[in-house]
């Protein structure tokens, strides 16, 4: 429910105030140096779930490796995953390549210019479509992300639950009335900057905000109550054992299946503890015997498993929290025809695309890439 309404005079005043501030204080970011839709798109996909300062070097390397839609469409998957390594949510970059190929095949390499058309492309949702359409093509459409939810819920005291999908429509309708027809892209980017500076989630500095006189929640003293969002369920705990297995001087690495979590990325052998059917998971002798039997059955390899005095690695995904016990293994040299992976020289480990959880495993074990 909206507790206040802005008239046309207030809307114009807000637009002018916000854009004047953005002109003076807007962040100087590499993807803002032009309005190329490819640059806008790559940056917006990278910025999902990731902080700006983290994204900047990734963006710069990505543009160096894949400077055009064509280069991205034709990139080998391993290089693509390597470029994304550390950002997580690898489905994003896979969808980017599918989108690039779709642009070449169906649009002659030309970007659609409206938000509605952009959402027909693989991996582009309402927010990204709004960002591209407004920034690259000057279309007066909102780009509703977490910053926009936070800013406008506080400005207008909107108490709709932003965890519900239908709430997006409400915010889009509200912002569509406020966004200017001139400079809509700058307006959307100013909202992003405002939400990451003066109107942050936990420690806003609204007393010094350029739009404080428009911020009804601040004026009423209850801005931390906005936005309203129901809590997500806690991630499900899943226990794994990571086998740091060496055959001679080389490490055994496995490639994840092409579907599911961490698809096509490389890790050391990871085994769910539940799959080992242990009577007492704390009994290392029982764990050793189960791992030895698993390698013999699945890969026809003889291994000697040894305990490591290392803390478990933990890693949280959206719906799961992994706790990973590390063990060492020495593998008797043999044919790897039945092993779901390959042996890798220590000097070549850094060339493999690995997920963040694997980087944590290497770091905990003291293995340098």
MARVEX-866247 format. One record per atom (N, C-alpha, C): residue in three letters; x, y, z. Coordinates in steps of 0.1 Angstrom, whole numbers, padded with zeros to 4 digits, always signed. Each point is the difference from the previous one (the first is absolute). Example, Ala and Ser with C-alpha at 12.3 -4.5 7.8 and 13.67 -1.06 7.14 Angstrom:
! residues 2
ALA+0132-0057+0078ALA-0009+0012+0000ALA+0009+0012+0000SER-0004+0011-0007SER+0009+0011+0000SER-0008+0011+0008
END
This chain:
! residues 369
UNK+0008-0012+0000UNK-0008+0012+0000UNK+0009+0012+0000UNK-0004+0011-0008UNK+0007+0012+0000UNK-0006+0010+0010UNK+0008+0005+0009UNK-0005+0009+0010UNK+0001+0015-0005UNK+0008+0002-0010UNK+0000+0014-0006UNK+0000-0001-0015UNK-0004+0010-0007UNK+0000+0001-0014UNK+0008+0012-0004UNK+0007+0000-0011UNK+0007+0012-0005UNK-0008+0006-0011UNK-0001+0013+0000UNK-0006+0007-0011UNK+0011+0002-0011UNK-0004+0006-0011UNK+0009+0002-0011UNK+0011+0010+0004UNK-0003+0009+0008UNK+0011+0010+0004UNK+0010-0007+0009UNK-0004-0009+0009UNK+0009-0007+0008UNK+0009-0010-0008UNK-0007-0006-0009UNK+0008-0010-0009UNK+0011+0008-0008UNK-0004+0011-0005UNK+0010+0008-0008UNK+0011+0005+0009UNK-0003+0004+0012UNK+0010+0004+0010UNK+0009-0011+0004UNK-0005-0012+0002UNK+0008-0012+0003UNK+0009-0004-0011UNK-0005+0000-0013UNK+0008-0003-0011UNK+0012+0010-0001UNK-0003+0012+0001UNK+0011+0010-0001UNK+0010-0001+0011UNK-0004-0002+0012UNK+0009-0002+0012UNK+0009-0012-0002UNK-0007-0011-0004UNK+0008-0013-0001UNK+0010+0001-0012UNK-0004+0005-0011UNK+0009+0001-0011UNK+0011+0010+0001UNK-0003+0011+0007UNK+0011+0010+0003UNK+0011-0007+0009UNK-0005-0007+0010UNK+0009-0008+0009UNK+0008-0010-0008UNK-0006-0007-0009UNK+0006-0011-0008UNK+0011+0007-0009UNK-0003+0011-0006UNK+0010+0007-0008UNK+0012+0003+0007UNK-0001+0004+0013UNK+0012+0004+0008UNK+0006-0012+0007UNK-0008-0010+0005UNK+0005-0010+0009UNK-0001-0014-0006UNK-0006-0002-0012UNK-0001-0014-0005UNK+0013-0007-0001UNK+0000-0013+0002UNK+0012-0008+0000UNK+0006-0001-0014UNK+0013+0001-0001UNK+0007-0001-0012UNK+0003-0015-0002UNK-0008-0007-0008UNK+0002-0015-0002UNK+0003-0003-0014UNK+0008-0010-0003UNK+0005-0002-0014UNK-0012-0003-0010UNK-0011-0005+0005UNK-0011-0003-0009UNK-0009+0012-0003UNK+0004+0011+0007UNK-0008+0013-0002UNK+0007+0009-0009UNK+0011-0004-0006UNK+0007+0009-0009UNK-0006+0002-0013UNK-0010-0009-0003UNK-0008+0002-0013UNK-0014-0007+0003UNK-0008+0000-0010UNK-0013-0006+0001UNK-0002-0013-0008UNK+0011-0006-0003UNK+0000-0013-0008UNK-0009-0010+0007UNK-0010-0006-0006UNK-0009-0009+0007UNK+0008-0013+0004UNK+0010-0004-0007UNK+0008-0011+0004UNK+0007+0002+0013UNK+0006+0012+0002UNK+0007+0004+0012UNK-0010+0001+0012UNK-0012+0006-0003UNK-0010+0001+0011UNK-0004-0014+0004UNK-0003-0009-0010UNK-0005-0014+0003UNK+0010-0007+0008UNK+0013-0001-0004UNK+0010-0008+0007UNK+0001+0005+0014UNK+0001+0013+0002UNK+0001+0006+0014UNK-0012-0004+0009UNK-0012+0001-0006UNK-0012-0002+0008UNK+0000-0015+0004UNK+0003-0009-0009UNK+0000-0014+0004UNK+0011-0003+0010UNK+0011+0006-0001UNK+0011-0002+0010UNK-0004+0005+0014UNK-0007+0012+0000UNK-0004+0006+0012UNK-0011-0007+0008UNK-0006-0010-0006UNK-0010-0008+0007UNK+0007-0008+0011UNK-0003+0002+0012UNK+0005-0007+0012UNK+0015+0003+0003UNK+0005+0011-0006UNK+0015+0003+0001UNK+0002+0015+0002UNK+0009+0003+0009UNK+0003+0014+0002UNK+0007+0007-0011UNK-0002+0013-0002UNK+0006+0008-0011UNK+0015-0002+0000UNK+0007+0002+0011UNK+0015+0000+0000UNK+0005-0014-0004UNK-0007-0010+0003UNK+0004-0014-0004UNK-0002-0001-0015UNK-0010+0006-0005UNK-0004-0002-0014UNK+0010+0007-0010UNK+0005+0012+0004UNK+0009+0008-0009UNK+0011-0008-0007UNK+0009-0007+0008UNK+0010-0007-0008UNK-0005-0012-0008UNK-0011-0006+0004UNK-0006-0011-0008UNK-0005+0006-0013UNK-0007+0011+0001UNK-0006+0007-0012UNK+0012+0004-0010UNK+0010+0005+0006UNK+0011+0005-0009UNK+0007-0012-0007UNK+0002-0011+0007UNK+0006-0012-0006UNK-0010-0006-0010UNK-0013+0000+0003UNK-0010-0006-0009UNK+0000+0008-0013UNK+0001+0013+0001UNK+0000+0008-0012UNK+0013-0002-0008UNK+0010-0003+0007UNK+0013-0002-0007UNK-0001-0014-0008UNK-0006-0010+0007UNK+0000-0013-0006UNK-0011-0001-0010UNK-0012+0006+0002UNK-0012-0001-0008UNK-0005+0014-0003UNK+0007+0008-0009UNK-0004+0014-0002UNK-0013+0002-0008UNK-0005-0010-0006UNK-0012+0002-0008UNK-0010-0012+0003UNK-0012+0002-0004UNK-0010-0011+0001UNK+0005-0012-0008UNK+0006+0002-0012UNK+0005-0011-0008UNK+0011-0008+0007UNK+0009+0007+0007UNK+0011-0006+0007UNK-0006-0009+0012UNK-0010+0006+0006UNK-0006-0008+0011UNK-0008-0012-0005UNK-0007+0001-0011UNK-0007-0011-0006UNK+0009-0011-0004UNK+0012+0003-0004UNK+0009-0010-0005UNK+0010-0005+0010UNK-0001+0005+0012UNK+0010-0004+0010UNK-0001-0014+0004UNK+0012-0007+0002UNK+0000-0014+0006UNK-0006+0001+0014UNK-0007-0011+0004UNK-0007+0001+0013UNK+0011+0001+0011UNK+0011-0008-0001UNK+0010+0001+0011UNK+0005+0014+0002UNK+0002+0007-0010UNK+0005+0014+0001UNK-0011+0009+0006UNK-0012-0003-0004UNK-0011+0008+0005UNK-0002-0002+0015UNK+0001-0013+0004UNK-0001-0002+0015UNK+0012+0005+0007UNK+0011+0000-0006UNK+0012+0005+0007UNK-0001+0015+0002UNK-0006+0007-0010UNK-0002+0015+0001UNK-0010+0003+0011UNK-0009-0009+0003UNK-0010+0002+0010UNK+0004-0005+0014UNK+0011-0008+0001UNK+0004-0007+0012UNK+0001+0010+0012UNK-0007-0003+0010UNK-0001+0008+0012UNK-0012+0009+0002UNK-0007+0001-0011UNK-0013+0008+0000UNK-0012-0008+0005UNK+0001-0014-0002UNK-0011-0008+0004UNK-0012+0001-0009UNK-0010-0009+0003UNK-0012+0000-0008UNK+0003-0001-0015UNK+0007-0011-0004UNK+0006-0002-0013UNK-0011-0001-0011UNK-0012-0002+0004UNK-0011-0001-0010UNK-0001+0014-0007UNK+0004+0011+0007UNK-0001+0013-0006UNK+0009+0001-0012UNK+0012-0004+0000UNK+0009+0002-0011UNK-0003-0010-0011UNK-0005-0012+0003UNK-0005-0009-0010UNK-0012+0006-0008UNK-0009+0006+0008UNK-0011+0006-0007UNK+0004+0012-0008UNK+0011+0007+0004UNK+0005+0011-0008UNK+0005-0005-0013UNK+0007-0011-0001UNK+0004-0005-0012UNK-0012-0005-0009UNK-0010-0006+0006UNK-0012-0003-0008UNK-0006+0012-0005UNK-0001+0011+0008UNK-0006+0012-0005UNK+0008+0006-0011UNK+0014+0000+0001UNK+0008+0005-0011UNK-0002-0008-0013UNK-0001-0013+0001UNK-0003-0008-0012UNK-0014+0003-0006UNK-0010+0003+0009UNK-0013+0003-0004UNK+0000+0013-0007UNK+0008+0010+0005UNK+0000+0013-0007UNK+0006-0001-0014UNK+0010-0009-0002UNK+0006-0002-0013UNK-0009-0007-0009UNK-0007-0010+0005UNK-0008-0009-0008UNK-0014+0006-0004UNK-0006+0007+0010UNK-0013+0005-0002UNK-0002+0015-0002UNK+0011+0008+0003UNK-0001+0014+0000UNK+0011+0007-0009UNK+0007-0009-0007UNK+0012+0005-0008UNK+0010+0008+0008UNK+0001-0004+0013UNK+0009+0007+0009UNK-0004+0013+0005UNK-0012+0004-0003UNK-0005+0013+0005UNK-0009-0001+0012UNK+0002+0008+0010UNK-0008+0000+0012UNK-0014+0005-0002UNK-0011-0007+0005UNK-0013+0006+0001UNK+0001+0012+0009UNK-0009+0010-0002UNK+0001+0013+0007UNK-0010+0002+0010UNK-0010-0009+0002UNK-0011+0002+0010UNK+0002-0011+0010UNK-0005+0003+0012UNK+0001-0009+0011UNK-0008-0013-0003UNK-0011+0002-0006UNK-0009-0012-0003UNK+0008-0010-0010UNK+0006+0006-0010UNK+0008-0008-0009UNK+0012-0006+0006UNK+0007+0007+0009UNK+0012-0005+0006UNK-0003-0012+0009UNK-0012+0000+0006UNK-0003-0012+0009UNK-0002-0012-0008UNK+0000+0000-0013UNK-0001-0012-0008UNK+0013-0007-0002UNK+0011+0007+0005UNK+0013-0005-0002UNK+0004-0009+0013UNK+0007-0010-0003UNK+0004-0010+0011UNK+0007+0008+0012UNK-0005-0003+0012UNK+0007+0005+0012UNK-0003+0015+0003UNK-0008+0006-0008UNK-0003+0015+0003UNK-0014+0001+0006UNK-0001+0004+0012UNK-0012+0001+0007UNK-0005+0015+0000UNK-0010+0003+0008UNK-0006+0014-0001UNK+0010+0010+0005UNK+0008-0002+0010UNK+0010+0010+0005UNK+0010+0003-0011UNK+0007-0011-0005UNK+0010+0002-0010UNK-0005+0007-0012UNK-0012-0005-0004UNK-0006+0006-0012UNK-0002+0015+0002UNK-0005+0004+0012UNK-0002+0014+0003UNK+0012+0008+0000UNK+0011-0006+0005UNK+0013+0007+0001UNK+0005+0002-0014UNK+0000-0010-0009UNK+0005+0001-0013UNK-0008+0010-0008UNK-0013-0001+0000UNK-0009+0008-0007UNK+0001+0015+0003UNK+0002+0003+0013UNK+0001+0014+0005UNK+0013+0006-0002UNK+0011-0008+0003UNK+0014+0005-0001UNK+0005+0001-0014UNK-0003-0011-0008UNK+0006-0001-0013UNK-0009+0007-0011UNK-0014-0001+0003UNK-0009+0005-0011UNK-0009+0011+0005UNK+0002+0005+0012UNK-0007+0012+0005UNK-0015-0002+0001UNK-0004-0013+0003UNK-0014-0003+0001UNK-0004+0003+0015UNK-0011+0007+0002UNK-0004+0004+0014UNK-0007-0012+0007UNK+0008-0010+0004UNK-0005-0012+0007UNK+0008-0002+0012UNK-0007-0005+0011UNK+0007-0002+0013UNK+0010-0012-0001UNK+0010+0000+0009UNK+0009-0011+0002UNK-0001-0004+0014UNK-0009-0009+0004UNK-0004-0003+0014UNK+0009-0011+0005UNK+0010+0004+0008UNK+0009-0010+0007UNK-0001+0003+0015UNK+0009-0006+0008UNK+0000+0002+0014UNK+0001+0014+0004UNK+0008+0008-0007UNK+0002+0014+0003UNK-0013+0007-0002UNK-0007-0002-0011UNK-0012+0007-0003UNK-0011-0004+0010UNK-0001-0012+0004UNK-0009-0004+0010UNK+0002+0008+0013UNK+0013+0000+0004UNK+0003+0007+0012UNK-0002+0015+0000UNK+0004+0006-0011UNK-0001+0015-0001UNK-0015+0004-0001UNK-0008-0006-0009UNK-0013+0004-0001UNK-0010-0005+0011UNK+0003-0011+0006UNK-0008-0004+0012UNK+0002+0010+0011UNK+0012+0006+0001UNK+0002+0010+0011UNK-0005+0014-0004UNK+0002+0003-0012UNK-0005+0013-0005UNK-0015+0001+0002UNK-0007-0010-0004UNK-0015+0000-0001UNK-0006-0009+0011UNK+0008-0006+0008UNK-0006-0009+0011UNK-0009-0011-0006UNK+0006-0007-0010UNK-0007-0011-0006UNK+0002-0012+0009UNK-0010-0006+0006UNK+0002-0011+0009UNK-0004-0014-0006UNK+0000+0000-0014UNK-0003-0013-0006UNK+0013-0009+0001UNK-0002-0013+0002UNK+0010-0010+0002UNK+0008-0002-0013UNK+0013+0005+0000UNK+0008-0001-0012UNK+0004-0015-0003UNK-0002-0009+0009UNK+0003-0014-0003UNK-0011-0006-0009UNK-0011+0006-0001UNK-0011-0005-0009UNK+0002+0005-0014UNK-0001-0009-0010UNK+0002+0004-0014UNK-0009+0011-0005UNK-0013+0000+0005UNK-0009+0010-0005UNK+0003+0015+0005UNK+0009+0001+0010UNK+0004+0013+0005UNK+0008+0008-0011UNK+0007-0007-0008UNK+0008+0006-0010UNK-0009+0009-0009UNK-0012-0005-0004UNK-0009+0008-0008UNK-0004+0013+0007UNK-0002-0001+0013UNK-0004+0012+0007UNK+0011+0011-0001UNK+0013-0004+0003UNK+0011+0009-0001UNK+0002+0005-0014UNK-0001-0009-0010UNK+0001+0005-0014UNK-0010+0011-0003UNK-0013-0002+0005UNK-0010+0010-0003UNK+0003+0013+0007UNK+0005-0001+0013UNK+0003+0012+0007UNK+0012+0008-0006UNK+0011-0007-0004UNK+0011+0006-0005UNK-0002+0005-0014UNK-0009-0007-0008UNK-0003+0005-0013UNK-0006+0014+0000UNK-0007+0003+0010UNK-0006+0013+0001UNK+0011+0011+0004UNK+0011-0004+0006UNK+0010+0009+0005UNK+0012+0002-0010UNK+0003-0011-0007UNK+0012+0001-0008UNK-0002+0010-0012UNK+0011+0008-0002UNK-0002+0010-0010UNK+0002-0005-0015UNK-0007+0006-0009UNK+0002-0004-0014UNK+0013+0004-0006UNK+0006+0010+0006UNK+0013+0004-0004UNK+0010-0006+0011UNK+0010-0006-0004UNK+0011-0006+0009UNK-0006-0011+0009UNK-0008-0009-0006UNK-0005-0011+0009UNK+0012-0010+0005UNK+0010-0001-0009UNK+0011-0009+0004UNK+0008+0006+0011UNK+0002+0013+0000UNK+0007+0007+0011UNK-0008-0001+0013UNK-0013+0001-0002UNK-0009-0001+0012UNK+0001-0013+0006UNK-0001-0011-0008UNK+0002-0014+0006UNK+0013-0002+0006UNK+0011+0005-0006UNK+0013-0001+0006UNK+0002+0008+0013UNK-0007+0011+0000UNK+0000+0009+0012UNK-0007-0008+0012UNK-0010-0007-0003UNK-0007-0007+0010UNK+0009-0011+0005UNK+0007-0007-0009UNK+0010-0010+0004UNK+0011+0006+0010UNK+0005+0012-0004UNK+0010+0006+0008UNK-0005+0005+0014UNK-0012+0005-0001UNK-0007+0004+0013UNK-0002-0012+0009UNK-0004-0011-0005UNK-0003-0012+0008UNK+0013-0006+0006UNK+0012+0003-0007UNK+0012-0006+0005UNK+0008+0010+0008UNK-0005+0012+0003UNK+0007+0010+0007UNK-0008+0005+0012UNK-0009+0010-0002UNK-0007+0006+0010UNK-0012-0009+0005UNK-0005-0009-0008UNK-0012-0007+0003UNK+0003-0015+0000UNK+0011-0004+0007UNK+0004-0014+0002UNK-0010-0007+0009UNK+0001-0014+0000UNK-0009-0008+0007UNK+0000+0002+0015UNK+0013+0000+0006UNK+0001-0001+0014UNK+0005+0013+0007UNK+0008+0008-0007UNK+0005+0012+0006UNK-0002+0012-0010UNK-0012+0004-0002UNK-0002+0011-0009UNK+0005+0013+0006UNK+0003+0009-0009UNK+0004+0014+0005UNK-0009+0010-0006UNK-0013-0002+0003UNK-0010+0008-0006UNK+0000+0015+0004UNK+0007+0003+0012UNK+0001+0013+0004UNK+0008+0009-0010UNK+0009-0007-0007UNK+0008+0008-0010UNK-0004-0004-0014UNK-0010-0007-0002UNK-0005-0004-0013UNK-0005+0011-0009UNK+0003+0001-0012UNK-0005+0011-0009UNK-0015-0001-0001UNK-0006-0011+0003UNK-0015-0001-0002UNK-0007-0001+0014UNK+0007+0004+0011UNK-0006-0002+0013UNK-0014+0006+0002UNK-0002+0011-0007UNK-0013+0007+0002UNK-0011-0008-0007UNK+0003-0009-0009UNK-0010-0008-0006UNK-0002-0014+0007UNK+0009-0003+0009UNK+0000-0013+0006UNK-0009-0001+0012UNK-0013-0004-0003UNK-0010+0000+0011UNK+0003-0009+0011UNK+0006-0012-0002UNK+0003-0009+0010UNK+0011+0006+0010UNK+0010+0007-0006UNK+0010+0007+0008UNK-0007+0011+0008UNK-0009+0008-0006UNK-0006+0011+0007UNK-0009-0005+0011UNK-0005-0012-0001UNK-0009-0006+0010UNK+0008-0008+0010UNK+0013-0002-0002UNK+0009-0007+0009UNK-0001-0015+0000UNK-0005-0006-0011UNK-0001-0014-0001UNK+0005-0006-0012UNK+0011+0006-0006UNK+0004-0005-0013UNK+0006-0014+0000UNK+0005-0005+0012UNK+0006-0013+0000UNK-0011-0011-0001UNK-0012+0004+0001UNK-0011-0009-0001UNK-0003-0003-0015UNK+0006+0007-0009UNK-0002-0001-0014UNK+0013-0004-0007UNK-0001-0008-0011UNK-0012-0007-0005UNK-0005-0011+0009UNK-0012-0004-0002UNK-0006-0012+0007UNK+0004-0012-0008UNK+0006-0010+0007UNK+0004-0012-0007UNK-0001-0012+0009UNK-0008-0010-0003UNK+0000-0012+0008UNK+0013-0008-0002UNK+0004-0007+0011UNK+0013-0007-0001UNK-0001-0012-0008UNK+0011-0003-0007UNK+0001-0013-0007UNK+0003-0011+0010UNK-0003-0013-0004UNK+0004-0011+0009UNK+0015-0001+0000UNK+0005-0006+0011UNK+0014-0002+0001UNK+0005-0010-0010UNK+0012+0002-0005UNK+0005-0010-0009UNK+0001-0014+0006UNK-0002-0011-0007UNK+0000-0013+0005UNK+0015-0005+0002UNK+0003-0005+0012UNK+0014-0004+0002UNK+0003-0013-0008UNK+0011-0001-0007UNK+0005-0012-0007UNK+0014-0002+0004UNK+0004-0013+0004UNK+0013-0003+0004UNK+0007-0008-0012UNK+0013+0005-0003UNK+0008-0007-0010UNK+0013-0004+0006UNK+0007-0008-0007UNK+0014-0003+0002UNK+0007+0003-0013UNK+0011+0008+0000UNK+0008+0004-0011UNK+0013-0009+0000UNK+0003-0007-0010UNK+0011-0009-0001UNK+0011+0007-0008UNK+0011+0004+0007UNK+0011+0006-0006UNK+0009-0011-0004UNK-0002-0005-0012UNK+0006-0012-0005UNK+0012+0003-0010UNK+0011-0007+0003UNK+0012+0002-0009UNK+0004-0013-0006UNK+0003+0000-0012UNK+0006-0012-0007UNK+0013+0005-0005UNK+0011-0005+0006UNK+0013+0006-0003UNK+0000+0014+0004UNK+0004+0009-0009UNK+0001+0014+0003UNK-0013+0008-0004UNK-0009-0007-0005UNK-0012+0006-0006UNK-0012-0002+0009UNK-0009+0010-0001UNK-0013+0000+0008UNK-0011-0006-0009UNK-0009-0007+0007UNK-0012-0005-0007UNK-0011+0011+0001UNK-0005+0004-0011UNK-0011+0010+0000UNK-0011-0006-0008UNK-0012+0003+0004UNK-0012-0004-0007UNK-0008+0012-0005UNK-0007-0003-0011UNK-0008+0011-0006UNK-0015-0003+0004UNK-0007+0010+0005UNK-0014-0002+0004UNK-0008-0002-0012UNK-0012-0007+0002UNK-0009-0003-0011UNK-0004+0013-0007UNK-0005-0001-0012UNK-0004+0012-0008UNK-0013+0006+0005UNK-0007-0007+0009UNK-0012+0006+0006UNK+0001+0000+0015UNK-0007+0009+0006UNK+0000+0001+0015UNK+0010+0010+0005UNK+0003-0001+0013UNK+0008+0010+0006UNK+0015-0001-0005UNK+0006+0011-0002UNK+0014+0001-0004UNK+0003-0007-0013UNK-0010+0000-0009UNK+0001-0008-0013UNK+0013+0003-0007UNK+0006-0011-0004UNK+0012+0000-0009UNK+0013+0006+0007UNK-0001+0004+0012UNK+0011+0005+0007UNK+0008-0012+0006UNK+0013+0003+0004UNK+0009-0010+0005UNK+0002+0001+0015UNK+0000-0012+0006UNK+0003-0001+0015UNK+0008-0013+0002UNK+0006+0000+0012UNK+0005-0013+0005UNK-0012-0009+0001UNK+0001-0014+0001UNK-0011-0008+0002UNK-0008+0004+0013UNK-0013+0002-0002UNK-0008+0004+0011UNK-0011-0011+0002UNK-0001-0005+0012UNK-0010-0011+0003UNK-0009+0005+0011UNK-0013-0002-0002UNK-0009+0003+0011UNK+0001-0010+0011UNK+0001+0004+0012UNK+0001-0010+0011UNK-0012-0009+0000UNK-0012+0006-0003UNK-0012-0009+0000UNK+0001-0011-0010UNK+0007+0002-0011UNK+0001-0011-0010UNK+0009-0011+0005UNK+0008+0003+0010UNK+0009-0011+0005UNK-0006-0009+0010UNK-0012+0004+0005UNK-0008-0009+0009UNK+0008-0004+0012UNK+0006+0009+0007UNK+0008-0003+0011UNK-0008-0001+0013UNK+0004-0010+0008UNK-0007-0002+0013UNK+0004+0011+0009UNK+0013+0004+0000UNK+0006+0010+0008UNK+0009+0009-0008UNK-0005+0011-0005UNK+0008+0009-0009UNK+0012+0006+0007UNK+0001-0001+0013UNK+0011+0005+0008UNK+0012-0010+0001UNK-0003-0012-0004UNK+0010-0011+0001UNK+0008+0000-0013UNK+0013+0005+0001UNK+0008+0002-0012UNK+0003-0014-0007UNK+0002-0010+0008UNK+0003-0013-0006UNK-0012-0005-0009UNK-0012+0003+0005UNK-0012-0004-0008UNK+0000+0009-0013UNK+0003+0013+0002UNK+0000+0009-0012UNK+0010-0004-0010UNK+0012-0003+0005UNK+0011-0004-0009UNK-0004-0012-0008UNK-0006-0010+0007UNK-0004-0012-0007UNK-0010+0002-0011UNK-0010+0010+0003UNK-0010+0003-0009UNK+0005+0007-0012UNK+0009+0009+0002UNK+0006+0008-0011UNK+0008-0009-0009UNK+0008-0009+0006UNK+0008-0010-0007UNK-0009-0009-0009UNK-0011-0004+0006UNK-0009-0009-0008UNK-0006+0008-0011UNK-0004+0013+0002UNK-0006+0008-0010UNK+0009+0001-0012UNK+0013+0004+0003UNK+0009+0001-0011UNK+0002-0013-0008UNK+0001-0011+0007UNK+0002-0013-0006UNK-0012-0003-0009UNK-0012+0002+0005UNK-0012-0004-0007UNK-0003+0010-0012UNK+0001+0013+0002UNK-0003+0009-0011UNK+0011+0002-0010UNK+0012+0000+0005UNK+0011+0004-0009UNK+0011-0011-0002UNK-0002-0011+0007UNK+0010-0011-0001UNK+0014+0005+0004UNK+0000+0009+0010UNK+0013+0005+0005UNK+0002-0005+0014UNK+0013-0003+0003UNK+0004-0003+0014UNK+0005+0013+0007UNK-0005+0003+0011UNK+0004+0012+0007UNK+0003-0002+0014UNK+0009+0007+0006UNK+0004+0000+0014UNK-0005+0013+0006UNK-0010+0000+0008UNK-0006+0012+0005UNK+0006+0003+0014UNK+0003+0013+0002UNK+0007+0005+0012UNK-0008+0012+0006UNK+0000+0000+0013UNK-0007+0011+0007UNK+0008+0013-0001UNK-0007+0011-0001UNK+0006+0013+0000UNK-0005+0008+0012UNK+0009+0006+0007UNK-0003+0008+0012UNK-0003+0014-0004UNK-0011+0001-0007UNK-0005+0013-0005UNK-0014+0003+0003UNK-0004+0012+0002UNK-0014+0004+0002UNK-0008-0003-0012UNK-0012-0003+0002UNK-0009-0002-0012UNK-0002+0013-0007UNK-0002-0001-0013UNK-0004+0012-0008UNK-0015+0001-0001UNK-0005+0012+0002UNK-0014+0003-0002UNK-0002+0009-0011UNK-0011-0002-0007UNK-0004+0009-0011UNK-0015+0000-0002UNK-0006+0012+0000UNK-0014+0001-0001UNK-0005+0004-0014UNK-0009-0008-0006UNK-0006+0003-0012UNK-0014+0006+0004UNK-0008+0003-0010UNK-0014+0005+0002UNK-0008-0009+0009UNK+0000-0013-0004UNK-0009-0009+0007UNK+0007-0011+0008UNK+0014+0000+0000UNK+0007-0010+0007UNK+0012+0006+0007UNK+0004-0006+0011UNK+0012+0004+0007UNK+0009-0013+0001UNK+0011+0000-0007UNK+0009-0011+0000UNK+0010+0001+0011UNK+0002-0011+0007UNK+0011-0002+0009UNK+0009-0011-0005UNK+0012+0003-0002UNK+0009-0010-0008UNK+0012-0004+0008UNK+0001-0013+0004UNK+0011-0005+0006UNK+0011-0004-0010UNK+0013+0004+0003UNK+0010-0003-0010UNK+0008-0012+0005UNK+0003-0009-0010UNK+0009-0011+0002UNK+0010-0001-0011UNK+0011-0006+0002UNK+0011-0002-0010UNK-0001-0014-0005UNK+0005-0002-0012UNK+0000-0014-0006UNK+0012-0001-0009UNK+0006-0011+0001UNK+0011-0004-0010UNK-0006-0011-0009UNK+0001+0003-0013UNK-0006-0010-0010UNK+0011-0008-0007UNK-0002-0013+0000UNK+0009-0008-0007UNK-0001+0003-0015UNK+0012+0003-0006UNK-0001+0003-0015UNK-0008-0010-0008UNK-0009+0004-0008UNK-0008-0009-0007UNK-0007+0008-0012UNK-0007-0008-0008UNK-0008+0006-0011UNK-0012+0007+0006UNK-0002+0013-0005UNK-0011+0008+0005UNK-0013-0001-0009UNK-0001-0011-0008UNK-0011-0001-0009UNK-0013+0000+0007UNK-0001-0005+0012UNK-0013-0001+0008UNK-0001+0012+0010UNK+0010+0009+0000UNK-0001+0011+0010UNK-0007+0012-0007UNK-0010+0006+0006UNK-0007+0011-0006UNK+0007+0013+0002UNK+0012+0001-0007UNK+0008+0011+0001UNK+0014-0002-0007UNK+0010+0006+0006UNK+0013-0001-0006UNK+0011+0003+0011UNK+0012-0004-0003UNK+0011+0004+0009UNK+0005+0013-0005UNK+0004+0009+0009UNK+0004+0014-0004UNK+0013+0003+0007UNK+0010+0005-0007UNK+0012+0005+0006UNK-0003+0012+0009UNK+0008+0001+0011UNK-0002+0012+0009UNK+0000+0013-0008UNK+0009+0001-0010UNK+0002+0013-0007UNK-0012+0003-0009UNK-0009-0011-0003UNK-0011+0002-0009UNK-0013+0002+0007UNK+0000-0001+0014UNK-0013+0002+0007UNK-0006+0013-0002UNK+0008+0011-0001UNK-0005+0013-0002UNK-0007+0002-0013UNK+0002-0009-0010UNK-0006+0002-0013UNK-0014-0006+0000UNK-0004-0008+0010UNK-0013-0006+0001UNK-0010+0010+0005UNK-0012+0001-0005UNK-0011+0008+0006UNK-0005-0007+0012UNK+0002+0006+0012UNK-0005-0007+0012UNK-0009+0010+0007UNK-0010-0006+0008UNK-0009+0008+0008UNK+0007+0006+0012UNK-0007+0009+0007UNK+0006+0006+0012UNK+0002-0010+0011UNK-0009-0009+0001UNK+0001-0010+0011UNK+0013-0008-0002UNK+0004-0003-0013UNK+0012-0007-0002UNK+0013+0008+0003UNK-0001+0013-0003UNK+0010+0009+0004UNK+0002+0000+0015UNK-0011-0001+0008UNK+0001+0000+0014UNK+0007-0013+0005UNK-0003-0011-0007UNK+0006-0013+0003UNK+0015+0000-0002UNK+0004+0006-0011UNK+0015+0001-0003UNK+0006+0009+0010UNK-0006+0011+0003UNK+0005+0009+0010UNK+0002-0006+0014UNK-0010-0008+0004UNK+0000-0006+0013UNK+0011-0011+0001UNK+0003-0006-0012UNK+0010-0011+0000UNK+0014+0006-0003UNK+0001+0013-0002UNK+0013+0006-0003UNK+0005-0002-0014UNK-0009-0003-0010UNK+0004-0003-0013UNK-0001+0013-0008UNK+0011+0005-0005UNK+0000+0013-0008UNK-0003-0002-0014UNK-0008+0009-0006UNK-0003-0001-0014UNK+0009+0010-0008
END
